[in-house]
Amino acid sequence: MNLSVRLRYVVSGVAVFLALHFLCLTGPRSFADVSSLIFETLAPLLATAICIWSFRQCQTHLRLSWLLVSIGFALWTTAMVLVIWEELFRGTTNTVAMSSDFPYFYYGVFILLAISLPIEGEWSRAFLVLDSVQVAVAGFLTFVVIFSVIPFTGPIAPVTGPQIIKIYHIENLVLAIAATLRLLSCTKKTEAWHFYRMLTGYLWTYAVLVGASNELFLLKQNSIPYRDLLVTTPFLVFTGWALILPKSNDERQHATNNTSLGIFIDSASPIFFTLAILGLGIAILKSHFLLGILVITFALISYGFRATVLQTRYMRSQRALQQARDRLEELSLQDGLTGVANRRCFDQMLELEWNRATRTQQQLSLLLIDVDYFKNLNDRYGHQRGDECLVQIASALKSTVTRSVDLLARYGGEEFAAILPDTNRNGAEAIASRMQEAVRELNIQNETSIGRFATISIGIATYELPNGSSSAVLVEASDRALYIAKRNGRNRIEYKAIHGFHEASSAEAY
């Protein structure tokens, strides 16, 4: 059913309900009173039913919000049942607060809690326990505010009718403002935005119409029979709006407004409920000073607990983010195939070690390693086999570089490089020889003019008397030594020394 059709049905249903209520109010006084109470009970009952249905259908974080709102409406319905019992069977007057006023006021506790829930992210078990305790405390304080006595400690002393209506005005205004602020924190057109827009519209309608009904009751008593329509209208507005509300099962929507105001309100909204507890504690200070102090202390401890949990969660998130960043940086400096350092890491470390060698006047050696006739291996056995061989060769080369300060990197393609800080020619040649032996022991099939198995050629350059210049000098010298090794038949080690800007070369076969 498309939106326009649903809207037509909803408007028609609301109009029929109000028309029937109006017709009942035009009848005899006794009939009008009874029938009006029934309609005033059916309206919140319908709102409760639609909330329960939405709760069962919802698959997002709003599921709990729907449940809490349904509990609030159920309390309002219960209050109406108590009103019927009090007026029709007990003949109680409305000059003071009655037992029905407790669920009337307590309904707002669950509405406020629904407003205070986070739009996104995990709602921790600790917060659920805290809010459950706060709900119980709010119920206790509601009784104290309405009946002016601590439960089970003495006879009740209900506040007067004008006083309870003033309390309702304050509650309704607080709920409407809190919902408006929460609406401002939502990104438009998301499911959360639609939900809080509906709740905000209902709460402002309720605050105006029910507030007007209460004031008319105080001013004119029962001389305005149609004022009961003002009570049912907000619930019908909510029910109709909920029936046409867009719903989504996609939690990937970014519900929180990413503006500074939106982020601030979304972060602050969970303390709305704690502030309400604080306000109730202040309200009873005059009549119950010690209890008021205890409640205020509880509210402050609750706020401190929530802030501590959030700070702990923030610190854990920062730590996890730092670990993820470190891991990402590590991956960005690692060759995806062989697992050794990549060219980026090689360039960074070479520059670092070059500057250190220049500063400390220590020798620095660089090995450039090339797999002999690797193209022949790729062409004969395929690229997958070639990649497997590179992984094996990289592992063998890495096993020969044992110091933590040394670095083996994949230089590019079938070429590798080894940076050896504080290493002279003899040390570099010893490591190069171990590398050749380690690769020979792999016995990787690669039949060429130089043998049956894969081999490597190595070019060595050592910066013996550091005096500045650039690391490019060392790379160029190693590359030249490697070129000589390949030109002279491969499976060789060639060496080039660098004395400042002057190069001295020698060639040896191993």
N, C-alpha and C positions, 0 to 999 in steps of 0.2 A: 504494500500500500504506500503510495507516494505521500510526500509531506502535505500537499494541499488537501488531499482527501482526508488524511488524518486530522489536520487542523479543522476541517469542516465538521467532522464527527465530534471532536473535542469541544468546540465552541457550542455545538448543538446540545451536547450532554450537559455542559455547565449551565447553559440557559434553561434547559428543562428542569435541572435540579433547583435552581434559584426560583423558577416560576412555581414549582410545586411548593417550595418553602413559603413563598409569598402568599399563595392561595390558602395554605393552612393557617397563616397568620391573620387572614381576614375572617376566619370563622369565630365562633363563640370563644369567650375568654378562656374557659377551662380547656377546650379542645386546642386552642392556639398555643397555650402554654406547654401542654404535653407534646404536641406534634413538633413544636419548635425545638424542644429539647432532643427529640429523636433526630431531627435534621442536623442539629449542632453536634450530635454524636456521630452520625453517619459521615459527615464531611472529613473529620480527622481520621476516621476509620478507613475511608477510601485512600487518603494520603498515606496511611500506614501500609495498606495493601500494595500500593504502587511502589513504595520504597522497598518492601520485601521482595517484590517481583524483580525490581531493578538490581537488588543485591544478588539475587540468584543468577541473573543474566550477566552481571558485570564480571570481567576477567582482569581488571586493572587495579591500581592502587585505590581507586575510588570505591571499591567493594566495601571496605570497612566504613567509609563515610556514609554510604547508603544505609548500612546496618544501624549506625548510631542515630541517623535522622529518623529511621523507622521506630527506634526505641523512644525517641522524643515524642513522636506523634502518638505512639501507643500510650504513653503517659498522659498526654492531653486527652485521649479518648477515655482513659480510666478516670480522669478528673470529671469528665462529663457524666460518666456512669454514677460517680459519687454525688454529683449535683442532683441527678434525677432521684437518687435515694434520699438525699437530704431534704429536697424541696417537696417531693411527692409523698414520702412516707414518714418523714420526721417533722416536717413543717418548720425547718430551721430558717431563720431570717438571715439576710446578708449584711447585717450591720457590723459584723466582725468577720475575721478570717475563719474559714471552715476547713474541714479535713480535705476537701477537694482542692484547696489552694496549694497544698503541698505538691501534688503531681503537676498542677498548673505551672508552678515556679520551677520545679525540678526538671521539667521537659527542656528548659533552656540550657541545662547543664550538658545534656547530650548533643544538642545542636552546636553549642560552643566547642565541645570536644571534636565534633566533625569538622568544624572550621579550622581547628588547631592542628589537625593531622598534616603531615608533610605531603606535598604533591608528588614528589619523586624521591627515590632512594629507599633504603631499607629502614623500616621502623623497628628499632631494636626491642628485644624482650624486656630490657630494663625500663624503657619508656612506657611500654604497655603496663607493666607492674606499677610504675609511678602514677600513671594516669588513672589506673583502676583505684588506687588508694585515694587519689584526689577526687574521683567521682564519689567515693564513699564519704569523704570529708565534706564535700559540697552538699551531699544529702543531709548530713548531720547539721551543717550550718543552716541549710534551708529551713529545717524544723525550728532551730533556735530563733532565726530571724522572724518567722511567721508566728510562732506561738510563744516567743519570749521566755522560753524555759529550756533547760537542758533535758533531753529525753529521759523519762523514768526518774526524775528527781523531784517532781512536785506537780501541782495542778497547772494546767496550761493557762496562759493569759494571751489569747489571740490579739493581734494588732487590729485596729479598726479598719472598716471598709476603705475610707480614703487613704489610709496608710498603705494597705496592701496594693491598692491601685497605683499609688505612687511607686511602689517597689516594682510592679509590673512594667510601668513606663520606663524605668531605668533599665530593667533587664532587656526589654524589647529594643531599646535604643542601642545598648551595648552590642547586642547580637547583630543588629543591622549594620552598625559601623564596622564590626570585626569582619563580617562577610564581605563588605565593600572593599576593605583593605586587602582581603585575601583574593578577591577578584582582580584587583590591580596587579597582583603578583603573577597572574597566569598569562601565558601566551595566548593570543586570540585564536579562536576557531579550534582549539584543542578540546578534548573531552572534559578536562578539568575546568576549562574556561566556561564551557556550556553548563556544567554542573553548578559552579559557584555563581554564575549569572542567574540561574534559576533560583538558587537558595537566597541570593541577595534580593532578587525581586520579590520573593515570597516574604522575607523578613521585613522589608520596608512596607509592603502592603499590610502585613500583619500589625506592624507597629502603628500605622496610621489608622486602619479601620477598627481593630480591636481596641486601640487606645481611645478612639472616638466613642466606641460603644460603651466603654467603661465610664468615660466622662459623662455621657448622656445618662447612664444609669444613676450616677451620683447626683446629677442636676434635676432629672425629671422622673426618677424612679421608673415605673412601668408605663408612663404616659406615651412613650414612643414605641409601639409594638413592633415596628419593622426594623428596629435597630439590631435584632438578632441576625438579620441578613449580613450585617457587617462582620459577624463572627465567622460565618460559614464561607464567605467569599475568599479569604486568603487561602484556605485549604483547597478549595476548588481550583484556584489559580495554580497552586503548586501541582495538584494532580494532573490538570490539563497540560501544564508545561512539561511535566515529567513524561507524559505519554508521547510527546512530539520531540523529546530531547534526542539529538544525535548520539549514538553510542558506538564505541570502537573497542576492539579487543587488542589493539596495537599499543603496547606500552613503550614503543620506541619513540613515540611523539615526545618532543621536548616541551613539557607542559609549563615549566617555570619561565617567566619572562626574564630575559637575560639583561635587562636594563638594571642600573644601579638600584633604582627604587624597587623593582620587582624582586631582585635578589635579596634586598634588605628585608622586605615584608615577608618573603617566604622563609627567611632564616629566623625572623622574629615571631612569626605566627604561633609556633609551638608553645610560647610562653603566655599566650592569651589566657589560657585556662588557669595557669598559675597566678596571673594577675587578678583573675576573678576570685580565686581563693583568698588572695591578699585583701581584695576589696571587701569580701564578706567578713574577714577577720577584723578589719577596721570598723565595719558597721556594728559589730556587737561589743566593741570595746567599752562603751558607756554602761551597758547593762551587765556584761560579763567580762570584766577586765582581764582576769587571769586566763580565761579561755581565749579571749581575743589575742592576747600576747602569744599564747601557744600556737594559735592558728597562723599568726603573722610569722612566727619563727619557722613553722612548718613550711609556709610558702617560700620563705627565703632559702631554707635547706633544699627544697624541691628545685628551686631555680639554680642553686649552686650545684646540685647533683646533675641536673640536665646539662649545665654548662661544662662540668667536668667530663661527662660522658662524650659530649660533642667535641671538646678539646682533645680528648684521648683518641676519638675516631679521626679527628683531623690530623693528629700527629702520626697515626698509623697510616693514613692515606698518603701523607707526605713521605713517610719512609718507604712505602710501597712504590710511590711514584719515583723516588730517587733510585730504588733498586731497578725498576723498569727502565729508567733512563740510563743507568749504568750498564744494564744488560743490552739495551739498544745500541749504546756506544760501543760496547764490546763486539756486538755483531757487526757493526759498521766497520770495525777494524779487523774483521776476520774473513778469510776467504771462504766462500760458501761451499766449494767443492772439497778442498783438502783439509780445512780446519785450521791451517796455519795463518799467520798474519797476512793481510792483503797489501796491495801496493800503497794504499793510503796510510796504513800503519807504518809501512817501511819508510815512506817519505818523512813522516813526523819523527820517527825514532832516529833516522839518520841525521836529520838536522839537529836534534837534541844532543846526540852523541858527538857530533862534529863540534858543536859549541862547547861541550864539556871537555873534549880532548884539547881544544884550543886554549881553554881556560886553565886546565890542569897540566898541560904539556905532557899528556900521555899519548901513546901510540893508538891508532885506530885502524883496524883491518876490515875490508869488505870482500866478500866472496860472491861472485855471480856464477850461477850453476845452470847449465843447459843440458837437457836430455838429448843425447845423440840420436839423430835420425828418427825423431819422434813422429814426423809425418809418415814415414814408412810404416811405423807401428799402427798409426790411425788408419791408413789406407788398407792395410792387410787384415786387421782384426776388428775394425770399426771404432767409431768414436766412443761408444759406451765402454769398450775394453780399454781404450786410451785413457778415459777418465779414471777408471779403476786403477790403472797403472800409475797415474799421477798421484792418486791418494796413497798408494803403497810407497812410492818414492818419497813423497813428502813426509810420511811417517818415519821412513828410514833415515832421512836427512835430519829430522828433528831429534831423533835419538842420539845423534852425535853432538848436538849442541846442548851441553849439560848445564852451563852456568845460567843463573837467572837473569844476568845482564845481557846475555846474547839474544839475538832475535833471528829467527828463520821466517822468511816471508815468501809468498808467491809473487814473483816480480811481473809475471805476465805470460800467458800461454803455458809453454813447457819450461819456462825459466823460473829459477828460484834465486833468492839472495839471502846472505847471512851477514849480519852486522856483529862484529866482534870487538867490543871496547877493550882498551888496555891489552891489546894482543899484537905481538910483533910478527915478523915474517915466519919464524919457525913455528910459532903456535898456530898461525893461520894455515900453514902447509900441513901440519899434523892433523888438524880438523878436516881439511880437504881430503887428505888420504883416507881418513876414517869414513868420510862420506862416500868416496868411491867404493870402498870395500863393502859398506852397508848396502849400496845399490846392487853391486855384483852378487851379493848373497841372496837377493830376491829372486834371481834366475828368471827374470821376465823375458819371455820369448820375443826376440826382435832381430831376425837374421839379416845382417848387413855385411858390408865389406870388412868391417872391423870385428865381427864375431857373431855368435848366436844369441847373445843376451843383451838387454838394454844396459847402456853405460852413460856416464855423464862427463862433461867437460867443465872445468872450473877455471875462472879467471880471478886472480887475487891481486888486490892493491892494498898497500899499507901506507898510511900517512905517518911518517916517522918523526918529523920535526914540525909539529903544528905551529902555524904562525898566522892564522886567519884564513883568507881566501874564501872558498865556497865548497860545500859538500859535493857540488857537481864535479869538481876535480877528481874526487875519489871514485865517483860513479864512472866517469869517463875513462879513468885508468883501468878500472876493473873490466869495463867493457872491451877495452883494447886487449887486455890480457886474455879474455875469453875468446875474442876474435882470432888471436894468434893460436890458441889451443885448437880451435876448430880448423883453422887453415893448415895446421901441422898434422892433421890426421885424426883429431878428436880423441876421446878417452884419455885426456891429458890434463895436467895442471900447469898453468902459466902464472908467473908472478911479475908485478910491477911495483916498484917502490916510488914514493913521492917525497921529495925533499923541498918543502915549500912550493915554489912554482916550477921547480926543476924536477923532471922525471928521469929516473934511471931504470932500465928494464933488463930483464934476463929471462931466459926461457929454459924450462926443464921439463922433461917428460917423466911421468910417474906410472 
